[in-house]
Amino acid sequence: MRQNGKGGVAVSDLPSKLDRDDSIGTHLFQVKPRVMVVDDEPTNIRVLSEALKSDHDIIVTTSAEQALELLDKGERPHLLLLDIMMPDMDGLELCRQLKKRQELQHIPVIFITALIDTDSEEKGFEAGAVDFIRKPINIPSVRARVRTHISLKGMLDHMVELNQTLNERLHQMGQLNWRLMQEQKRDRAADSGNLYEQAFMSTSEGIAVLDSEGKITAVNPSYSRITGYSEAEALGRYHDILDVRVDKRSDSTSILDYLGGHNHWSGEIYNRRRNGEVYPELRTISTIVADDGQVTHYVTVFNDITNLKETEQRLEELTWRDPVTGFPNRALFLDQLSTVLKLCHHGGMTTAVIVVDINNFRYINETYGFDCGDIVIQTFAERVRKACHEDDSIARLSGDEFGIVLAPKQWTLDEAYRIALRLFERIQEALREPVPYRSEGALTIEATGGIALYPTESSDMPSLALRHAETAHRNAKDSNRAVAMFEDSMSENIRRQMAVESELARAITENEIAMYAQPQLSPDRELAGIELLVRWDHPERGLLGPGEFIPFAERTRQIVALERHIVRVCLGMLAQMRADSRQLRCSINISAKHMAEEDFAEAILGLVADSGYPPALITFELTESVMVKDVDAVVEKMEKIRNLGCTFSLDDFGTGYSSLSQLRRLPISEIKIDRSFVLSALSDSTSADIVDMVKRIGESMNVRVVAEGVETQEHADFLKAHHPGIYLQGYFFGRPALLWTFFVERPN
């Protein structure tokens, strides 16, 4: 910092970028974003390039090695579309390498994959991916996901740049303030004070200077402009910004305490103006320390980022919502459909997917114009909405095509079809009233529909369920019918079930079912037990996760033979292992379909007795779906087995639909919190509340509580801090390992 002839600070040394950053809310990229496609399949490359080239610059590579070479040479795409299955280095390994390198780890990666199992998805997210695109490639979904992640990256980069600018300004202001204080001591306050005031008064960021007790000693005009408090109202008041928590957790430290061990804090918070309006801020707070190390002042610099938040909200709406109707678009509908199908899969429920469109809509557009077409679409959408129940999901898929997914219920397939058909009839009834339009009078419209039912396919394939409904819709059009059902879905599912049943029977006799174990830890982090899991070592398809065969087995009696085989083999193996395994509590999963068998209790009692393993160390895990049917019969069977010494656990608690009154009737000794709540507890207060609620329910019932899904150190620390009495299970403490190697790899 130079001095002028009078010993003051030169104006040229003041921060040069004191005007407001007007780029907020405008385009975050001034040129086309660059997307690197890494895929060894020419067809995929061609489809992706054609889908994205109008709005993006495309960089094509056919191998992970080639992509790394380009990145090493300085190529910096805004996003990578990365195929998982490639020769030599696969997509997962390339993603891991990118995330290890500081200069590349910020590039978002979206995996392109035909794999649909949960294990592959978890591996992808662990490697650092931000999203998945399923094959076959859905072009609108690809465009939406790429647009979303590139836009979010642009906003994040902008936020980082803005934060860096604020920090630089704060640093300059701190240096300037300290220098001015020194000059005041040397009796040069007059000139330097003028310069300080010029800098202080001209910046568009709000600035407040606090004394060591947190009371405001100075504010600039931008502070008053943003907050609504005048200088007179602000001076002398305690600035409660210092009491704000550094994160959303109620037990986290305050900013004041945080500054006790750090020089500055920066972050995004919500504040309240004088008129009561809440607004978002990007704020930085720094300390000014005297020679003796004592804090003399705090300087806080902040900016109103309402425009940025509004832009983010608009981007969200454009990405996931149809602008004409306000309904979800196809991408959001597929996400909603995925959630519904998973609920059906875990809860034993049924739903229907319906696709409807307006007959001769193209003729309406061409004859009366697009304004009329929009009115017809809006009217049609409103009448469809009124015909549906409030918990059904509706979306505008494209043009005049709408999708509906019924809220899942305990229906048979026939019941679901009749309910879907009645809904379509209500839509037809609503369309009998003509649509008014200007001087043309009124237009009469009709609809065509297609229906597909679930469960008929994998819960991980919402696009296939929608495609079935669209196929039925096209069949109705081709045959000049009002509505049609996708009839082949049921027969195809039956064929797949028969194939799985036949192959599972062979797998059991040929010992292809591999037994795995995952550790469970006590609250003091000691090994307390294991959960017994299975994989299918298929001779042709390789190692299959449970999601690839258990759901089909559960729809047939094959699940009964499979689970009894698991109980017999696992308990027999444990009984033959070294002595310390005989003191290890083991948990075995039992399905509701198996529990419903009349001889369930007698069969389990016989298997336990034959194994020689201590019954007191055996826990059978059930899900809430066991309470869907005859609760009295379920309790009676459980009591028979419990009388032998075995215990029961309620798995995935919180995802089912049981009532607490039913829960109290079950003779259980353990409740397991579903992993989805544990995984999101750090970032979602609702999930954290659910974890706390389940723990309290367990305490009130005097049963053990196990938290599944402990994936990271942060999850473990969170549970230790807030729920020290909970048992723990998850990848952080150990992934599933072959049962016979479990004690070799984990001797302690």
N, C-alpha and C positions, 0 to 999 in steps of 0.2 A: 504494500500500500504506500503510494507516494504522498508526500506532504507538499502543500503549496508554500509560497513564500512566507505566509503568516503562521505556518505550523499546522494548518488545518488539513483535512482530508480532501484530496482532489475529487471533483465531481465525476471525472472520468473513471474513477475507481469504484463507483457505486455499481450495484447489480444492473446489468444492461437489460435484462428481461423481466421488467417489473410490470408490464402490461398483462392483462388477463389472457390466458390461453384460450383462444376462441375455437380451437379445433374440436372441443368437446361437442358431441352431438352431430358432427359432420362426418364425412367419410373417413374411416380409419385407415384405408389403403388408397393411395393416390394412383397406383397402378394395379394391374390385374394381380391378384394373389397367385403364387406359384404352388402347384400341387405336384409332388413326386409320386408316381405310380410304380410300385415294385411288384411285379408279377411275372411268372414264367409262362403264363397262358396267353397267347396272342388274342384270343377271343375276349378275355376279360379286359386286357389293355385297350382293345378297340372300343368296347362298350363304355368303359369308364372315361376314356378320352373324348368320345363323342358326347357323353352326358355332361362333361364339365368344361369343354374347351371354349364355350361362348363366354364364360365369366372368369375363366382361370387360364393361366399359362401352365401347360402340362409338360412335365419332365418324365420320360419313360425309361425305366431300367428293367431288365429281365432277370436280375439276380441280386441277392443281398450284397455280394461282393462288389458288384458294379455300383450299387447305390452308395456303399461306403467310400468307394474311390472318388465318386463325384462330390460327396460331402467333404472328404479330406482336401479336395481341390478348392473348396470355398463355396460350393453350391449351398444355398440356404433357402429351402422351400418353406412356405408357411405351414404346410401340412404334408404328412406322408400317408398314402393309402398302401397298405402293406399286406401281401398275401402271407398266410401262416405256413402253408405247406409248399416248400420249395426245396430243390435238391441242394446238397452241400449245407450251407448255412440257412436255417429256416428263419421265418419272420420273427419268432419269439427271441431268438438269439440276437438278431440284428437290433431289435427294440431294446434289449438289455444293454447292448454295447452303446447305443445312442444315449441312454439314460445315465451311463457311467461317465460320459464326457460333458464337461461343463458347457462347452460351446455348442453342443447339439441337444442337450437334454430338454431344452425349452420347446422343441418342435413337437407338436401333437401328432400322435400316431393312431390311425384307425385301422384295425385289422379287417381283412377280407377273408372270410372262411366259410367253408361248408360244414364245419364241425358245429354241433349243436349241444354238446354235453356241457354240464356245469363246470367240470374240471378244466376243460379247454378255455372256457371263459375266464375262470379264476386265474389260470396261468397267464392269460393275456393281460389282465388288469394288473397282476403282480409284476409283469415285465415292464409296465408303464403305459399301456394303451389307454386312450380316453374313450373309445367306443368300438363297436363291432358293426360290420355290414355283412349280412348273410348272403350266401349264394343259394339259388340263382339271384343275380343282382337286380334289385328294384330301383330303377333310375330316379323316380321322385324322392325315394328315401335317401339315396346316395347324395343327391343335390342338397336336400334339407340338412343332412348331418354334416356334410362338408361345409356348407354355408354357416351353420351354427358354430362349429368349432373354430373356423377361421375368424369369424366375427368376434367370438369370445377371446381368442388369442390376441386379436387386434386391440380389443378394449383392455386386456390385461397389460399388453405392452404399453398402451397409452397411460394406464394407471401407474405403471412403473416409472415411465418417463416423467409424468407429472409429479410423482413422489420424489424422484431424484431432483427435479427442479426446485421443489419446495425445500428439500434438504440443503441444496446448494444456497438458496436464498437465506435460509435460516443460518447456515454457517457464516455467510457473508455478513448478515445482520449481527450475529453474535460477535464476530471479529470487529465489526464497525463499532458496536456498542462498547466492547471492552476497551478499544482504542480511545473512544471518546471519553470513557471514564478516566483513563490515564491522562488524557489531555486536560480534563477538568482538574485533576490533581496538580497539574503543572500550570494551572491558571490560564488555560487556553480554551475555556469552555464556550466563548462567544461564537467563534467561527465554526468550530466542530458541532456545536449544538444546532446551528442552522442547517448544516449538512445532514445531521442525524434526523432532524425534523423533516427535511425534504424527502429523504428516503422513506422514512416512517409513514409520511402522509401520502405518498404517491402510489404505493403498491396497491393492487386491486385485491390482494389477499388480506383477510382479516388478521390483525396482529394484536395480541394483548401481552403486556408485561406484568408479571406477578411478583410479589415479594416472597421471601422465604416461607411465609405463613400461608401463601396462596391467595393473598388479597391483591386485587387489581390496582396497579399503580399507573398504568398508561394504556390507552387503546388508540387505534388509528381510525380514520373515517370509514374504512371498509369494514371494520368490526361493527360499527353502528349500522352501516348499510345492510349487512348480512343478518345480524341478530335482531335489529330493531331497538336495541338499547342505546340511549345517548351516552356521551362521555360522562356526563354528570351522574347518570344512573349507575354506570358501571364502576366508576372509581370507588375504591374502598370496599367493594363487595368481595366476598370469598368466591373464587371461581370453582364451581363444583365439577369442572372437567377433570380435576385431579382425583376425584372419587370414582370416576368411571372405571369399570373392570376392563382388563386388557383383552379378555375374550368373553364369550357369552355365558360361560359357566358361573353360577352364583358364588362359588367358593374361590374363584380366581382372584389374583392380587389386583389391587387398584393401580392406576397409573402413577399415583404419588409414591406408592411403595416400590413400584417397578423402577422409577427414576432414582430411587435410593441406591440402586446397584448399577445403573446404566446412565449414559450421558443424554440419551434422547429416546423418545418413543414416537412412532408414527403409525397411523392406522385409519380405518374408515369407521365412523360412528354416526349415530343419529342424534341430533340436538333439537332444541325447541326455541323458536323465536319468541320475542316479547309478546306477540299476539297469539301465542299458543300453537302456531303451525310447526309441525315436525318436519325436519329436512335432513338430508344426508350430508356429511362433511368428510373431506379428506384433511386430516389434521396431523401436525407435527408439534411436539413439545420438547424443548431442550432446557438444560440447566445451565446457569452461569455460576461458576465456582470461583471463589476468591483464592488468594495465595495460600491461605491456611487450609484449603480443601473444603471449606464450608459453602453450602449452596446459598447464594445471596438472592438470586432471582430465577424465575422460570419465564421463558419466552415461548409463546404458542402461536403458530401460524396455521391458518385454516382456509379452506376454499369450499364454497357451496357447490356440490356436484349433482344437484337436482337434474340438470340437463342431461348429464351422463346417464343417470339412473333411468330417466324417461326414455332415452335412446335405447338403453338395454331392454326396457320393457317393450318398446315398439319392436325391437328385433325379435324378442321372444314371441310376440303375437304374430309377426310376419312368418316366423319359422314354423309355428305349431298351429296357427289358426287360419281359417278361411276368412278373407276380408269382407266377403259379401254377406255371409250368414253369421259369422262369429263362431261357428262350430269348429271343433277340432278338424285338422286336415288329415290326410292319409297317414302321415308319419306318426302323429300323435295317436291316431286311432289304433295303429298297430301296437304301439306301446300299451295302450289301455287294454287291447285284446289280449296281449301277452299276460298282463296281470290277471285278467279274468280266467284265462286258461289254466294258469298256475293255481288259482283258487279252486277251480274245478278238480284239478289233479290232486291237490292235497286234501280237499274237503269232501271228495266223493260226490261232487255236484255236477249239474248239467247246464248247458247254455245253448243258445242258438245265435248264429250270425246271419244277418239279413242284409241283402243288397237290393236297393230300389232305385229306379230312375223314372224320369218323366217321358212318356211316350211322345214322339214327334217333337222333341224340344228343339232340334235343329231347325225344323220348319218355323217354329215360333220366332226364333232368333232372326232367321232370314226374312220373314214376312213383316214382323213388327219392330225389329231392331233389338240391339243389345240392352237398351234401357228396359224394354219390356221383358226381355229374358231375365234380367236381374230381379225384377219385381216378381216374376213367376217363381224363380229360385227361392227368393226370400219367403214368399207365401207358402210354397211347398215345404220348405224347411220348418216353418212355424207350425204347420198342420201336422207334420211328422212328429215334431217335438211334443205336441199336445196329445197325440195318439199313444206315445210311449209312456212308460212309467218313469218317475223322476230318477230312479237309480239305474236306468238303462243308459248306455253310452251311444251317442249319435255323432256322425262325422260326415263332412262333405268330402268324398273321395276324389272326385274329378268332375268337371262339367256339371251335368245334371244327376250324377250318380252319388247316392248317399249310402252309408253303412250304419248298421245298428247291431249292437251286441247286447243281448238280454242279461240283466243281472243274474248271476248263477243261483240256482235253487236245487233242492233235493227232488228233482224230477226224474222220471224215466225218459228215455228218448222219445217215446210216443207222446208223453205229456209236453215235453219241450217243443215238439213239432206242432202240436195243436195250439199251444200258447203263441208261438211265432206266427202261425197262420191267422189266429184271431187278431194279432197286432196288424198284420198286413191288411186284413179286412177292415179294421178301424181306419187305416190310412186311406183305403179306397173310399170309405164312407165320407171321410173328411174332404176328399177331393171332389165330391159331387157338387159342392157349392162353387160356382164359377169364380174366377179370379178377376176382379175389376181392373180395368186399365184405360185411363184417359177417355178420349172420345170414342175409342173403338168398342166401348161397351165392356163386355166381360169375355174371358176365355175359359173354356172347359178343358181340364187336363185329366189325364189318367196315368197310372203307374204300372210298372212291371217289377216283379220281385223274384229273388232267389234266396233259398234258405239252406244253410248247412248246420249240422248239429255237432256238438262236442259233449262227451268224449268220443272221438273217433280217430284222433291222431295225437302225436306227441305234443305235450304242453309247451315245448320250446319252439313251436312252429306256427305262430300267429299268421304269418303270410300265407301258409298253406290253407288254414281254415278260411281266411278271406278269399283265397283263390277258389276254393270249393263253392263258396256262396256266389262268386262272380260267374263261375261255370254254370251253376244252376240258373242264374239270371239269364245268361246267354241262351241256355236251352229253352227257357220259357219264351224268350223272344223268337227263337227259331221255330218253335212249335205253335206260335201264336196263342200262348197261354198267359194268364195273368200272373201266375206264380208257379215255381217248380222247386223241388227239393233235390239236393245233391244225393242221389240214391246210391251211387257207387261207394260213398265214404264208409258206409256200414259194412258192405261186403269186403272191401279192401282191408278194413280193420280186423274183420274176422279171419281173413287169410293170414294177416300178420300175427294175430294171436295164436292161431294154430301152428304157425311156423315156430314161434317162440316156445310154445308149449312142447312141441316135439323136440326141439333142440335142447331145451332145459332138461327134459327127461334124460336125454343122452349125457348132458353136462354133469348131472348129478351122479349117474352111474360111472362116468369116466373120470370123476374127480377134477372137473374143469373149474369148479367153483372155488376160488382162492379165498382163504380166510385172512382178514387183516385186523389190526388192532390200533386204536388211537388212545393215547393216554388221557386220563382225567386226574387233575391235581386237587389236593385239599387246599383250604384257604391259606395254609402256611407253605404252599408250593411243594408239598411232598406228593409222590406218586400214590394216588388213592385207589385207582382202578383203571379199567380200560373199557372202551366201547368196541364191541366186535362188529366188524363191517365185512362186506364181501365185494369181490370183483369177479368177472367172468373171463377166464383165460380162454377165449374163443380160438379154436384152431385155425380159423380163416380170417377173422376180423381183428384179432389181437385182443389186448386187455380192454374189456368193456366196463365202464362205470355203472353203478347201480341204476342210474337214470335211464340206461339203455335197455334194461330188461325187467327191472322190478315192476314198473307201471303196467306192462303187459301181463306179467305173471299175476298181478293183483286182480286183473279182470277175469281171471280163470281160477280154477282150483289148484293150478300148478304152484301158486304161492304157498299153499299148505305144505306140499311135499318139499318145496325149496327151504322153507323156514325150519321144518323139522330136521331136514338134513343139516342145516347150519347149526342148530342146537346140539345135535348128536356129535358132529365132527368137532366143533369148537370146544365143548365141554370135555370131550374125550382127549383132545390135544392138551388142554390145560391140566387135566388130571395126571397126564404122563410126564409133564415138564418137571423141572427141578423144584425143590421143596418150597422156595419162596413164592412160586406162582400159586401155590395152594392157599395163600393168604391174600390174594389179590381179587378184589371185587370186579366182576365182569358184567357188562350190560349187553343184552341181545334184543334186537328190534323184533316186534311182533305186529303184524298187520291186523286191521279190523276184520278183514275177511277171514283170516285164520282164527281169530278170537271167536267169530260167529259159529265155527264148527261145533257140533254137539259134543264131540269127544275131545275138545281142545284141552280141558284140564287134565283128563286121564292120560292123554298122549304126552303132555309136557311132564307130568309127574313121573311117568315111566322113563322118559329120556333122562331126566335129572337123576333118578335113582340108578339107572344103568351106567351113567358116566363116572360115578364115584367122586364127583366134585362137590364140595360142601354147599348145600342149598343156601346157607346164610350168605354166601358170597355171590349169589346169582340174582341179577336184577333184569326184569323184562320191561322193555320200553314200549309204551303204547302211545298213540296219538289221540287227540280229542275226538276223532271220528268214531272211536269205539262207543261213544255215548249217543250216536245218532239213532241207534235202534233201541232194543230192549235193555235198559240200564240195569234192571234187576237181574237179568240173566248174566250180564257181564260181571256184576259184583259177585254173584254166586261162584262163578268160575275163578275169579281172582282170589276169593277167600279160600277155596280149596287148595290153590297153589301156595298161598301165603302161609297156610297152616303147616306146610312142609318146611318153611323157613325162608323161602324165596321172597323177594320184594318186587315192587312195581314202581316204574317211573313214568311220568307223563311228559312225552317228548314234544318239542316244537310248541310249547305253551304260548298262547296268545295269537296263534294263526288260525285256530279253529273257531267253532261257534257254540261251545259248551257254556252252560251257565254255572255260576259259582255254587248254586244249590246242587247241581249234578256233580260238580267236582268234589264237594264235601263227602259225597256218598262213596267215592272210589277209595279202596284201601291202598293208597299210594304212600310211598316213603320219600319220593323225590319229584321235583318239578324241574324241567329243563327249559331255560329261556331260549326262544328261537334265535338263531344266529343273526337274522336280519336286524333285530332290534339292537343286539350288541354291536354289530358292525357300524350302525349309524348313530349310536348313542353319543359319540363325540361331537357330531355336527348337527344333530337333530334333537331338540329338547323334548319332543313328543316321545321319541324312542327311549331317551334317557328316563323319562317319567314312567314308561311302560316297564323298563328294567326294574325301577324302584318299586313299582306296584306289584310285580310278580314276586320280588323278594319279600315284600310285606305279606303277600298272600301265603308264601311258604312259611314265614315265621308264625303267622296266625294258625296255620295247620300243623305246625311243629314238624315240617318235613325239610329235607335237604334241598337246596336250590343250586343248580348247575348252570353256568353261563356258557353257551356254545358260541363259536365264532370269534374266539379271542385270537386275532390274527397278528397283532402288532404289540410292541412295547407300550404304545399309548393306550391300547385297549386294556392291557394288563394293569397299567398304572391307574387308569380310571376306575376299574373295578376294585382294586386294592384300596384306593382312597375313599370311595363312596360306599362300597359294599364288601367290607373285609371278610365277611363270613361266607361268601359264595364260593362254591367249587368251580373249577375252571377247565375248559376244554377248547382246543383250537390249534390252528397251524403254528401259532407262536410257540407253543409248548411241544408240538410234535405232529407231524403228518402221519396218516395211516401207514403202517408198515406190515409186512407179512407176519402173521402171528408167530410162526416158528422162529423168526429172526428178532422178534420184539425184545426178548430178554437178553439176547446177545448184544444188540445195539444199545439197549438201555439197561445196563446191569444194575443201576441204582434207581 
